[in-house]
Amino acid sequence: FGSEVTVFARGKTVLDKEDPDASALLLARLQEEGVRFVFGVQYRRIAKRAVGDELIVTVLQDGRDKELVFDQLLVACGRLPSVQRMGLEAAGVEYDTRQGVHVSDTLQTSNRNIFAVGDCCSAFKFAHHAEVLARLVVR
């Protein structure tokens, strides 16, 4: 459609949780289509120019701030489990705010009477995956 597309990522590749070969194929195909990728960045600031509609995105890459100008910006920020303020400590359920509830291979938490399934304990944040995990626990 004539648009220039740049993808910024904090990580080192696209789809880093997926099969490395599939990730490499997707990256190569998108690059063939003209999509530019910039990996290993930290986002510092997004500002709108005083005049006009352009956006200035400041990123930290290789220890230096870089300012880039764009017409449009789409932000995809991922998901984190929402496990705070649920009383998990009182129930003896161990968790951390980045990965969620700690579970065993059988989805049992640190409280042997409590199991966890879905986004709160899995790296795969999809409804169909949560359903599969729930079925495993129920059986």
Residue, then its C-alpha position, 0 to 999 in steps of 0.5 A: f500500500g506504499s507505507e513504510v513500516t518499522v518494527f521495534a522490539r526489545g528482544k532479539t527476534v520476532l516470535d521469540k517464543e515460537d520455533p526458531d526456524a518459523s521465526a526466521l522464515l517470518l522475519a525473512r519474508l517480512q523483510e522481503e516485503g520491505v518491513r524494517f526491524v530494529f531489535g534490542v531497543q528500549y523505548r524512552r519517549i513518544a512526543k508529537r511535534a508542536v506543528g503537524d501530526e508527526l510523532i517523534v519516537t525516542v529509543l535507546q539502542d546500543g547505549r545511545d538515544k535515537e530519535l525517529v519520526f513517524d506519521q502513525l504509531l501502533v503499540a503492541c505491549g504484550r501481556l502480564p498476568s494480573v495476580q496481585r491483590m488476590g490474597l495469594e500470599a494468604a493462601g500460600v500460593e507463590y507467584d511473581t508479577r512477570q510470570g504469574v503463579h508458579v505451577s508444577d507440571t500438573l499445574q499445582t501451585s505451592n499450595r497443594n490444594i490449589f491449581a492454576v490455569g490460563d493467563c495467570c500461569s502460562a506463557f501462552k496467553f490464548a483462550h483455547h490454551a487455557e481451556v486445554l489446561a483447565r480440562l487437564v486439571v479437571r480430569 
